[in-house]
Amino acid sequence: MSTRSEPVELLSERECWDLLGGMSLGRLVTAVDDEAHIFPVNFVVQNRTILFRTAAGTKLISAAINNQVLFEADDHNAAEGWSVIVRGIARTLRDDEELEHAGRAQLLPWTAMSKTHYVRVSPVRVTGRRFRFGPEPDAR
């Protein structure tokens, strides 16, 4: 792990989850037939998983066809930024108990559409980095 003075710092898994827990917009990356798809989604962290809602369509189908997904969220200000990537398995929730638990997350759609499908991404690997902005070092 880098020291605080270095421009790139690797984050612990706990730091990654803490950062994700403070965000509500991320990106889901799927691949179907050797073609990558990326979707912005509003989400919540629930029990160290990523939970989002979606309507029937490309996002739901692509996550079902190839359930190995990436999820990414990031943020920045003038001095620094961070990025967290969750490599995981996406699964549409169907069981009444799972749906009830997901419903307690208070995850509301941002768009005026009915999004009746809950998808949970269970992590396989979580990685993150913090970036400190500054001038490029002199090349000598």
DSSP file with accessible surface (Angstrom, degrees, kcal/mol):
  #  RESIDUE AA STRUCTURE BP1 BP2  ACC     N-H-->O    O-->H-N    N-H-->O    O-->H-N    TCO  KAPPA ALPHA  PHI   PSI    X-CA   Y-CA   Z-CA
    1    1 A M              0   0  151      0, 0.0     8,-0.1     0, 0.0    10,-0.1   0.000 360.0 360.0 360.0 143.0    0.0    0.0    0.0
    2    2 A S        -     0   0   33      1,-0.1     2,-0.1     6,-0.1     7,-0.1  -0.311 360.0-110.1 -76.3 161.1    1.2    3.5   -0.8
    3    3 A T    >   -     0   0   77      1,-0.1     3,-1.7     5,-0.1    -1,-0.1  -0.459  36.0-100.4 -84.1 166.8    1.9    6.2    1.7
    4    4 A R  T 3  S+     0   0  158      1,-0.3    -1,-0.1    -2,-0.1    -2,-0.1   0.735 120.1  59.2 -60.9 -22.6   -0.4    9.2    2.0
    5    5 A S  T 3  S+     0   0  109      3,-0.0    -1,-0.3     2,-0.0     4,-0.0   0.632  86.0  92.4 -85.0 -12.1    2.1   11.3    0.1
    6    6 A E  S <  S-     0   0   91     -3,-1.7   126,-0.1     1,-0.1    -4,-0.0  -0.517  81.5-124.0 -82.3 152.9    2.1    9.2   -3.1
    7    7 A P  S    S+     0   0   84      0, 0.0   125,-2.7     0, 0.0     2,-0.4   0.722  95.4  43.7 -72.1 -20.4   -0.3   10.0   -5.9
    8    8 A V  E     -A  131   0A  55    123,-0.2     2,-0.4    -5,-0.1   123,-0.2  -0.992  65.8-176.5-129.0 128.3   -2.0    6.6   -5.9
    9    9 A E  E     -A  130   0A  13    121,-2.6   121,-2.7    -2,-0.4     2,-0.3  -0.984  23.4-131.6-124.2 129.3   -3.0    4.6   -2.9
   10   10 A L  E     -A  129   0A  82     -2,-0.4     2,-0.3   119,-0.2   119,-0.2  -0.631  27.4-137.6 -75.7 137.1   -4.5    1.1   -2.9
   11   11 A L        -     0   0   15    117,-2.6   117,-0.5    -2,-0.3     2,-0.1  -0.718  11.1-119.2 -97.1 147.0   -7.7    1.0   -0.7
   12   12 A S     >  -     0   0   46     -2,-0.3     4,-2.4     1,-0.1     5,-0.1  -0.346  31.8-108.0 -72.6 163.4   -8.5   -1.8    1.7
   13   13 A E  H  > S+     0   0   97      1,-0.2     4,-2.4     2,-0.2     5,-0.2   0.908 121.8  53.4 -61.3 -38.6  -11.8   -3.7    1.1
   14   14 A R  H  > S+     0   0  170      1,-0.2     4,-2.4     2,-0.2    -1,-0.2   0.925 108.1  49.4 -62.4 -44.1  -13.3   -2.0    4.1
   15   15 A E  H  > S+     0   0   60      1,-0.2     4,-2.5     2,-0.2    -1,-0.2   0.906 109.4  53.8 -61.0 -39.4  -12.4    1.4    2.7
   16   16 A C  H  X S+     0   0    0     -4,-2.4     4,-2.7     1,-0.2    -2,-0.2   0.941 110.1  45.2 -60.2 -48.7  -13.9    0.4   -0.6
   17   17 A W  H  X S+     0   0   10     -4,-2.4     4,-2.5     1,-0.2    -1,-0.2   0.889 110.9  54.1 -64.8 -37.4  -17.3   -0.6    1.0
   18   18 A D  H  X S+     0   0  101     -4,-2.4     4,-0.6    -5,-0.2    -1,-0.2   0.926 111.7  45.0 -61.3 -43.8  -17.3    2.6    3.1
   19   19 A L  H >< S+     0   0   35     -4,-2.5     3,-1.1     1,-0.2    -2,-0.2   0.929 112.9  49.9 -66.1 -44.9  -16.9    4.7   -0.1
   20   20 A L  H >< S+     0   0    1     -4,-2.7     3,-1.9     1,-0.3    -2,-0.2   0.887 103.4  61.4 -60.8 -37.2  -19.5    2.7   -2.0
   21   21 A G  H 3< S+     0   0   52     -4,-2.5    -1,-0.3     1,-0.3    -2,-0.2   0.719 101.6  53.2 -63.7 -19.9  -21.9    3.1    0.9
   22   22 A G  T << S+     0   0   66     -3,-1.1    -1,-0.3    -4,-0.6     2,-0.3   0.381 101.1  75.6 -94.5   3.8  -21.8    6.9    0.4
   23   23 A M    <   -     0   0   45     -3,-1.9    22,-0.2    -4,-0.2     3,-0.1  -0.749  48.7-174.2-113.9 162.9  -22.7    6.8   -3.3
   24   24 A S        +     0   0   60     -2,-0.3    19,-1.5     1,-0.2     2,-0.4   0.415  68.6  63.8-133.7  -3.4  -25.9    6.2   -5.2
   25   25 A L  E     +B   42   0A  71     17,-0.2    49,-0.4    49,-0.1     2,-0.2  -0.990  56.8 142.9-128.6 129.7  -24.8    6.1   -8.8
   26   26 A G  E     -B   41   0A   0     15,-2.6    15,-2.6    -2,-0.4     2,-0.4  -0.788  42.0-102.7-144.5-170.7  -22.5    3.6  -10.4
   27   27 A R  E     -BC  40  72A  64     45,-2.8    45,-2.5    13,-0.2     2,-0.5  -0.992  17.3-152.2-129.8 131.3  -21.9    1.6  -13.6
   28   28 A L  E     -BC  39  71A   0     11,-3.0    11,-2.6    -2,-0.4     2,-0.5  -0.865  12.9-161.8 -99.6 129.8  -22.7   -2.0  -14.3
   29   29 A V  E     +BC  38  70A  37     41,-3.3    41,-2.2    -2,-0.5     2,-0.3  -0.965  16.1 167.0-116.4 125.9  -20.5   -3.7  -16.9
   30   30 A T  E     -B   37   0A   3      7,-2.7     7,-3.0    -2,-0.5     2,-0.4  -0.853  21.9-145.6-128.2 167.0  -21.6   -6.9  -18.6
   31   31 A A  E     +B   36   0A  37     37,-0.3     2,-0.4    35,-0.3     5,-0.2  -0.994  16.9 173.2-138.2 130.1  -20.5   -8.8  -21.7
   32   32 A V  E >  S-B   35   0A  21      3,-2.3     3,-1.3    -2,-0.4    30,-0.1  -0.997  74.0  -5.5-136.0 130.5  -22.7  -10.8  -24.1
   33   33 A D  T 3  S-     0   0  152     -2,-0.4    -1,-0.1     1,-0.3     3,-0.1   0.909 129.5 -57.0  52.1  46.6  -21.4  -12.4  -27.3
   34   34 A D  T 3  S+     0   0  175      1,-0.2     2,-0.5    -3,-0.1    -1,-0.3   0.731 114.1 118.6  60.2  22.5  -18.0  -10.8  -26.8
   35   35 A E  E <   -B   32   0A 121     -3,-1.3    -3,-2.3     2,-0.0     2,-0.2  -0.984  59.0-136.2-121.2 127.1  -19.5   -7.4  -26.7
   36   36 A A  E     -B   31   0A  77     -2,-0.5     2,-0.4    -5,-0.2    -5,-0.2  -0.557  18.0-168.6 -81.6 143.8  -19.2   -5.2  -23.6
   37   37 A H  E     -B   30   0A  47     -7,-3.0    -7,-2.7    -2,-0.2     2,-0.4  -0.995   2.2-165.9-130.0 138.9  -22.2   -3.2  -22.3
   38   38 A I  E     -B   29   0A 105     -2,-0.4    -9,-0.2    -9,-0.2    21,-0.0  -0.992   6.4-176.2-129.5 135.0  -22.1   -0.5  -19.6
   39   39 A F  E     -B   28   0A  35    -11,-2.6   -11,-3.0    -2,-0.4     2,-0.3  -0.994  23.8-132.0-132.0 128.4  -25.1    0.8  -17.8
   40   40 A P  E     +B   27   0A  92      0, 0.0     2,-0.3     0, 0.0   -13,-0.2  -0.606  36.1 177.8 -73.4 136.9  -25.4    3.6  -15.3
   41   41 A V  E     -B   26   0A   6    -15,-2.6   -15,-2.6    -2,-0.3     2,-0.3  -0.999  31.9-130.1-140.0 143.1  -27.5    2.5  -12.3
   42   42 A N  E     +B   25   0A  13     -2,-0.3    11,-0.5   -17,-0.2     2,-0.3  -0.743  45.5 166.9 -86.3 143.8  -28.6    3.9   -9.0
   43   43 A F  E     -D   52   0A   3    -19,-1.5     2,-0.3    -2,-0.3     9,-0.2  -0.920  31.3-142.2-148.3 169.3  -27.8    1.5   -6.3
   44   44 A V  E     -D   51   0A  37      7,-2.0     7,-2.7    -2,-0.3     2,-0.5  -0.958  24.5-121.1-134.1 156.1  -27.4    0.8   -2.6
   45   45 A V  E     +D   50   0A  45     -2,-0.3     2,-0.4     5,-0.2     5,-0.2  -0.864  33.9 177.5 -92.5 127.7  -24.9   -1.3   -0.6
   46   46 A Q  E >   -D   49   0A  21      3,-2.2     3,-0.5    -2,-0.5    -2,-0.0  -0.957  68.3 -22.0-135.7 114.2  -26.8   -3.9    1.4
   47   47 A N  T 3  S-     0   0  121     -2,-0.4     3,-0.1     1,-0.2    -1,-0.1   0.906 125.7 -52.2  53.4  48.3  -24.8   -6.5    3.5
   48   48 A R  T 3  S+     0   0  112      1,-0.2     2,-0.3   -31,-0.1    -1,-0.2   0.852 119.2 105.7  54.6  38.7  -21.6   -5.9    1.4
   49   49 A T  E <  S-D   46   0A  16     -3,-0.5    -3,-2.2    73,-0.1     2,-0.5  -0.927  73.1-115.7-132.6 163.0  -23.4   -6.5   -1.9
   50   50 A I  E     -DE  45 121A   0     71,-2.1    71,-3.1    -2,-0.3     2,-0.4  -0.888  31.5-169.0-100.1 129.2  -24.6   -4.1   -4.6
   51   51 A L  E     +DE  44 120A   0     -7,-2.7    -7,-2.0    -2,-0.5     2,-0.3  -0.975  13.3 159.7-122.5 129.2  -28.3   -3.9   -5.1
   52   52 A F  E     -DE  43 119A   1     67,-2.4    67,-3.1    -2,-0.4     2,-0.3  -0.949  28.8-131.6-141.7 163.3  -30.1   -2.2   -7.9
   53   53 A R  E     + E   0 118A  46    -11,-0.5     2,-0.3    -2,-0.3    65,-0.2  -0.880  27.0 172.4-113.1 150.7  -33.5   -2.2   -9.6
   54   54 A T  E     - E   0 117A   6     63,-2.6    63,-2.2    -2,-0.3     2,-0.2  -0.983  28.3-120.2-151.7 159.4  -34.2   -2.5  -13.3
   55   55 A A        -     0   0   19     -2,-0.3     5,-0.5    60,-0.2    60,-0.1  -0.475  53.9 -76.7 -87.7 169.6  -37.0   -2.9  -15.8
   56   56 A A  S    S+     0   0   78     -2,-0.2     2,-0.3     4,-0.1    -1,-0.1  -0.427  90.6  78.8 -63.3 141.0  -37.1   -5.8  -18.3
   57   57 A G  S  > S-     0   0   30      1,-0.1     4,-2.8    -3,-0.1     5,-0.2  -0.977  93.3 -28.2 153.3-161.1  -34.6   -5.1  -21.1
   58   58 A T  H  > S+     0   0   87     -2,-0.3     4,-3.0     1,-0.2     5,-0.3   0.867 126.7  52.2 -58.0 -43.9  -31.0   -5.2  -22.1
   59   59 A K  H  > S+     0   0   31      2,-0.2     4,-1.9     1,-0.2    -1,-0.2   0.946 114.7  41.9 -60.9 -47.6  -29.5   -4.7  -18.6
   60   60 A L  H  > S+     0   0   23     -5,-0.5     4,-1.6     2,-0.2    -2,-0.2   0.935 117.3  47.1 -67.0 -44.5  -31.6   -7.5  -17.1
   61   61 A I  H  X S+     0   0   98     -4,-2.8     4,-2.7     1,-0.2     5,-0.2   0.932 112.4  48.5 -65.1 -45.2  -31.0   -9.9  -20.0
   62   62 A S  H  X S+     0   0    4     -4,-3.0     4,-2.0    -5,-0.2   -31,-0.3   0.887 110.9  50.4 -67.9 -34.1  -27.3   -9.3  -20.3
   63   63 A A  H  < S+     0   0    3     -4,-1.9    -1,-0.2    -5,-0.3    27,-0.2   0.824 114.0  46.5 -69.8 -29.2  -26.8   -9.8  -16.5
   64   64 A A  H  < S+     0   0   66     -4,-1.6     3,-0.4    -5,-0.2    -2,-0.2   0.885 111.4  49.5 -78.8 -39.1  -28.7  -13.0  -16.8
   65   65 A I  H  < S+     0   0  113     -4,-2.7     2,-0.5     1,-0.3    -2,-0.2   0.929 131.0  17.0 -67.2 -47.3  -26.9  -14.4  -19.8
   66   66 A N  S  < S-     0   0   54     -4,-2.0   -35,-0.3    -5,-0.2    -1,-0.3  -0.856  71.7-175.4-126.2  95.9  -23.4  -13.7  -18.4
   67   67 A N        +     0   0   67     -2,-0.5    23,-3.0    -3,-0.4     2,-0.7   0.521  56.8  99.9 -76.5  -2.2  -23.8  -13.2  -14.7
   68   68 A Q  E     + F   0  89A 135     21,-0.2   -37,-0.3   -37,-0.1     2,-0.3  -0.757  58.2 163.3 -83.4 114.1  -20.1  -12.4  -14.2
   69   69 A V  E     - F   0  88A   7     19,-2.6    19,-2.6    -2,-0.7     2,-0.4  -0.801  37.1-134.5-128.7 167.4  -20.2   -8.6  -14.0
   70   70 A L  E     -CF  29  87A  64    -41,-2.2   -41,-3.3    -2,-0.3     2,-0.4  -0.949  16.2-166.0-117.1 145.2  -18.1   -5.6  -13.0
   71   71 A F  E     -CF  28  86A   0     15,-2.2    15,-3.2    -2,-0.4     2,-0.4  -1.000   9.5-175.3-129.9 134.0  -19.6   -2.7  -11.0
   72   72 A E  E     +CF  27  85A  30    -45,-2.5   -45,-2.8    -2,-0.4     2,-0.3  -0.984  10.3 171.7-133.9 139.6  -17.7    0.6  -10.7
   73   73 A A  E     + F   0  84A   0     11,-1.9    11,-2.7    -2,-0.4     2,-0.3  -0.977  10.0 167.6-138.8 151.6  -18.3    3.8   -8.8
   74   74 A D  E     - F   0  83A  60    -49,-0.4     2,-0.3    -2,-0.3     9,-0.2  -0.958  11.9-172.4-153.9 171.0  -16.1    6.8   -8.3
   75   75 A D  E     - F   0  82A  78      7,-1.7     7,-2.5    -2,-0.3     2,-0.3  -0.968   6.3-178.4-161.1 162.1  -16.0   10.3   -7.1
   76   76 A H  E     - F   0  81A 129     -2,-0.3     5,-0.3     5,-0.3     2,-0.2  -0.985  10.9-169.0-159.2 163.1  -13.6   13.3   -7.1
   77   77 A N        -     0   0   88      3,-2.8    -2,-0.0    -2,-0.3     0, 0.0  -0.687  56.3 -73.2-135.5-164.3  -13.0   16.8   -6.0
   78   78 A A  S    S+     0   0  104     -2,-0.2     3,-0.1     1,-0.2    55,-0.0   0.791 128.8  36.1 -68.8 -25.2  -10.3   19.4   -6.9
   79   79 A A  S    S-     0   0   64      1,-0.2    54,-2.5    53,-0.1     2,-0.3   0.770 123.8  -3.4-100.4 -30.5   -7.6   17.6   -4.8
   80   80 A E  E     - G   0 132A  51     52,-0.2    -3,-2.8     2,-0.0     2,-0.3  -0.969  50.2-163.1-156.8 169.6   -8.3   13.9   -5.1
   81   81 A G  E     -FG  76 131A   4     50,-2.5    50,-3.5    -2,-0.3     2,-0.3  -0.919   7.2-154.0-149.6 171.7  -10.5   11.1   -6.5
   82   82 A W  E     -FG  75 130A  22     -7,-2.5    -7,-1.7    -2,-0.3     2,-0.3  -0.982   2.2-162.2-148.7 160.0  -11.2    7.5   -6.0
   83   83 A S  E     -FG  74 129A  28     46,-2.2    46,-2.3    -2,-0.3     2,-0.4  -0.987   4.6-167.8-145.3 133.9  -12.5    4.5   -7.9
   84   84 A V  E     -FG  73 128A   0    -11,-2.7   -11,-1.9    -2,-0.3     2,-0.4  -0.988   3.4-165.0-124.4 134.7  -13.8    1.2   -6.6
   85   85 A I  E     -FG  72 127A  49     42,-3.0    42,-2.4    -2,-0.4     2,-0.6  -0.983   2.6-163.3-121.3 128.7  -14.5   -1.9   -8.8
   86   86 A V  E     -FG  71 126A   0    -15,-3.2   -15,-2.2    -2,-0.4     2,-0.5  -0.958   3.6-162.2-109.5 117.2  -16.5   -4.9   -7.6
   87   87 A R  E     +FG  70 125A  87     38,-3.2    37,-3.7    -2,-0.6    38,-2.1  -0.897  39.1 129.2 -93.8 126.5  -16.1   -8.0   -9.6
   88   88 A G  E     -FG  69 123A   5    -19,-2.6   -19,-2.6    -2,-0.5     2,-0.5  -0.892  58.4 -81.5-160.8-171.5  -19.0  -10.2   -8.9
   89   89 A I  E     -FG  68 122A  61     33,-2.4    33,-2.6    -2,-0.3     2,-0.4  -0.950  35.8-147.5-113.3 122.4  -21.9  -12.4   -9.8
   90   90 A A  E     + G   0 121A   5    -23,-3.0     2,-0.4    -2,-0.5    31,-0.2  -0.731  19.8 177.1 -91.5 138.8  -25.2  -10.8  -10.7
   91   91 A R  E     - G   0 120A 106     29,-1.9    29,-2.6    -2,-0.4     2,-0.4  -0.986  28.4-129.1-144.6 129.4  -28.5  -12.6   -9.7
   92   92 A T  E     - G   0 119A  21     -2,-0.4     2,-0.4    27,-0.2    27,-0.2  -0.638  32.3-124.0 -74.0 131.4  -32.1  -11.5  -10.2
   93   93 A L        +     0   0    8     25,-2.6    25,-0.4    -2,-0.4    -1,-0.1  -0.640  45.7 152.2 -82.0 133.5  -33.9  -11.8   -6.9
   94   94 A R        +     0   0  183     -2,-0.4    -1,-0.2    23,-0.1     2,-0.1   0.597  38.1  98.6-129.5 -31.5  -37.0  -14.0   -7.1
   95   95 A D  S  > S-     0   0   86      1,-0.1     4,-2.7     4,-0.0     5,-0.2  -0.394  73.2-128.7 -67.7 138.2  -37.6  -15.5   -3.6
   96   96 A D  H  > S+     0   0  137      1,-0.2     4,-2.4     2,-0.2     5,-0.2   0.884 109.3  50.3 -56.2 -40.7  -40.2  -13.7   -1.5
   97   97 A E  H  > S+     0   0  153      2,-0.2     4,-2.3     1,-0.2    -1,-0.2   0.918 111.6  47.8 -66.1 -42.4  -37.8  -13.5    1.5
   98   98 A E  H  > S+     0   0   53      2,-0.2     4,-2.7     1,-0.2    -2,-0.2   0.913 112.7  48.9 -63.5 -42.2  -35.0  -12.0   -0.7
   99   99 A L  H  X S+     0   0   55     -4,-2.7     4,-2.5     2,-0.2    -2,-0.2   0.897 110.5  50.6 -66.1 -38.1  -37.4   -9.5   -2.3
  100  100 A E  H  X S+     0   0  128     -4,-2.4     4,-1.2    -5,-0.2    -1,-0.2   0.928 111.7  47.8 -64.4 -44.6  -38.7   -8.5    1.1
  101  101 A H  H >< S+     0   0   51     -4,-2.3     3,-0.5     1,-0.2     4,-0.3   0.929 112.9  48.5 -62.0 -44.7  -35.1   -7.9    2.3
  102  102 A A  H >< S+     0   0    0     -4,-2.7     3,-1.8     1,-0.2     5,-0.4   0.898 105.3  59.3 -62.8 -38.7  -34.3   -5.9   -0.8
  103  103 A G  H >< S+     0   0   31     -4,-2.5     3,-1.5     1,-0.3    -1,-0.2   0.811  94.8  63.9 -61.5 -28.6  -37.4   -3.8   -0.4
  104  104 A R  T << S+     0   0  141     -4,-1.2    -1,-0.3    -3,-0.5    -2,-0.2   0.643  84.6  76.6 -70.9 -11.8  -36.2   -2.7    3.0
  105  105 A A  T <  S-     0   0   23     -3,-1.8    -1,-0.3    -4,-0.3    -2,-0.2   0.599  96.2-135.8 -74.9 -10.0  -33.2   -1.0    1.3
  106  106 A Q    <   +     0   0  149     -3,-1.5     2,-0.8     1,-0.2    -2,-0.1   0.882  39.7 169.6  57.4  38.8  -35.6    1.8    0.2
  107  107 A L        -     0   0    7     -5,-0.4    -1,-0.2    -4,-0.1    -2,-0.1  -0.765  10.7-172.8 -87.4 108.1  -34.1    1.8   -3.3
  108  108 A L        -     0   0  115     -2,-0.8   -55,-0.1    -3,-0.1   -66,-0.0  -0.820  27.3-107.7-105.5 143.0  -36.3    4.0   -5.5
  109  109 A P        -     0   0   38      0, 0.0   -55,-0.0     0, 0.0    -1,-0.0  -0.345  16.9-149.3 -63.4 145.2  -36.0    4.3   -9.3
  110  110 A W  S    S+     0   0  147      2,-0.0     2,-0.3   -68,-0.0    -2,-0.0   0.733  79.3  63.3 -84.3 -27.1  -34.6    7.7  -10.4
  111  111 A T  S    S-     0   0   69      2,-0.1     2,-2.5     1,-0.0     0, 0.0  -0.683  97.3-105.8 -99.9 157.5  -36.6    7.6  -13.7
  112  112 A A  S    S+     0   0  114     -2,-0.3     2,-0.3     2,-0.1    -2,-0.0  -0.420  84.5 105.9 -80.4  65.6  -40.3    7.7  -14.0
  113  113 A M  S    S-     0   0  109     -2,-2.5     2,-0.6     2,-0.0    -2,-0.1  -0.973  78.3-104.2-138.9 157.0  -40.5    4.0  -15.0
  114  114 A S        -     0   0   89     -2,-0.3     2,-0.6     1,-0.0    -2,-0.1  -0.722  33.8-177.0 -83.3 119.3  -41.6    0.8  -13.3
  115  115 A K        +     0   0   23     -2,-0.6   -60,-0.2   -60,-0.1    -1,-0.0  -0.838  12.9 162.7-119.2  90.9  -38.4   -1.1  -12.3
  116  116 A T        +     0   0   88     -2,-0.6     2,-0.5   -63,-0.1   -61,-0.2   0.510  45.9  85.9 -92.4  -6.5  -39.8   -4.3  -10.8
  117  117 A H  E     -E   54   0A  56    -63,-2.2   -63,-2.6   -25,-0.0     2,-0.4  -0.860  59.5-156.7-103.7 125.9  -36.7   -6.4  -11.0
  118  118 A Y  E     -E   53   0A  31     -2,-0.5   -25,-2.6   -25,-0.4     2,-0.4  -0.840   9.5-167.5 -94.6 136.3  -34.1   -6.4   -8.2
  119  119 A V  E     -EG  52  92A   1    -67,-3.1   -67,-2.4    -2,-0.4     2,-0.5  -0.989   2.7-161.2-124.6 132.9  -30.6   -7.5   -9.1
  120  120 A R  E     -EG  51  91A  22    -29,-2.6   -29,-1.9    -2,-0.4     2,-0.7  -0.952   5.9-154.1-114.6 130.8  -27.9   -8.2   -6.5
  121  121 A V  E     -EG  50  90A   0    -71,-3.1   -71,-2.1    -2,-0.5   -31,-0.2  -0.928  10.5-158.9-103.9 112.5  -24.2   -8.3   -7.3
  122  122 A S  E     - G   0  89A  47    -33,-2.6   -33,-2.4    -2,-0.7   -73,-0.1  -0.815  25.4-116.4 -91.4 127.6  -22.4  -10.6   -4.8
  123  123 A P  E     + G   0  88A  45      0, 0.0   -35,-0.3     0, 0.0     3,-0.1  -0.345  36.8 171.6 -72.2 142.4  -18.7   -9.7   -4.7
  124  124 A V  E    S+     0   0A 109    -37,-3.7     2,-0.3     1,-0.4   -36,-0.2   0.644  82.6   2.7-104.6 -38.2  -15.9  -12.1   -5.8
  125  125 A R  E     - G   0  87A 145    -38,-2.1   -38,-3.2     2,-0.0     2,-0.4  -0.986  62.7-163.3-152.1 136.6  -13.2   -9.4   -5.6
  126  126 A V  E     + G   0  86A  15     -2,-0.3     2,-0.3   -40,-0.2   -40,-0.2  -0.991  16.9 169.3-124.7 125.2  -13.3   -5.7   -4.5
  127  127 A T  E     + G   0  85A  40    -42,-2.4   -42,-3.0    -2,-0.4     2,-0.3  -0.957   3.1 173.0-133.9 153.0  -10.5   -3.3   -5.3
  128  128 A G  E     - G   0  84A   7   -117,-0.5  -117,-2.6    -2,-0.3     2,-0.3  -0.994  13.4-159.3-157.2 159.3  -10.1    0.4   -5.1
  129  129 A R  E     -AG  10  83A 132    -46,-2.3   -46,-2.2    -2,-0.3     2,-0.4  -0.994  10.1-147.5-140.4 146.0   -7.7    3.3   -5.5
  130  130 A R  E     -AG   9  82A  33   -121,-2.7  -121,-2.6    -2,-0.3     2,-0.4  -0.933  17.9-156.0-110.2 137.5   -7.4    6.8   -4.2
  131  131 A F  E     -AG   8  81A  67    -50,-3.5   -50,-2.5    -2,-0.4     2,-0.5  -0.959   5.1-155.3-117.8 129.9   -5.8    9.3   -6.5
  132  132 A R  E     - G   0  80A  47   -125,-2.7   -52,-0.2    -2,-0.4     2,-0.2  -0.926  21.8-136.4-103.1 124.4   -4.2   12.6   -5.3
  133  133 A F        +     0   0  107    -54,-2.5   -55,-0.0    -2,-0.5    -2,-0.0  -0.464  42.7 123.5 -82.8 149.3   -4.1   15.2   -8.1
  134  134 A G        -     0   0   61     -2,-0.2   -55,-0.0     3,-0.0    -2,-0.0  -0.967  59.4 -51.5 177.3 178.2   -1.0   17.3   -8.7
  135  135 A P        -     0   0  129      0, 0.0     3,-0.1     0, 0.0     0, 0.0  -0.296  61.4 -98.8 -69.3 153.1    1.5   18.4  -11.3
  136  136 A E        -     0   0  173      1,-0.1     3,-0.1     3,-0.0     0, 0.0  -0.474  46.2-107.0 -67.5 137.2    3.3   15.8  -13.4
  137  137 A P        -     0   0  110      0, 0.0     2,-0.1     0, 0.0    -1,-0.1  -0.315  42.1 -91.0 -65.0 153.2    6.8   15.2  -12.0
  138  138 A D        -     0   0  121      1,-0.1     2,-0.6    -3,-0.1     0, 0.0  -0.420  36.8-131.9 -63.9 133.5    9.7   16.6  -13.9
  139  139 A A              0   0  102     -2,-0.1    -1,-0.1    -3,-0.1    -3,-0.0  -0.790 360.0 360.0 -87.6 123.3   11.1   14.1  -16.4
  140  140 A R              0   0  258     -2,-0.6     0, 0.0     0, 0.0     0, 0.0  -0.910 360.0 360.0-125.2 360.0   14.9   13.9  -16.1
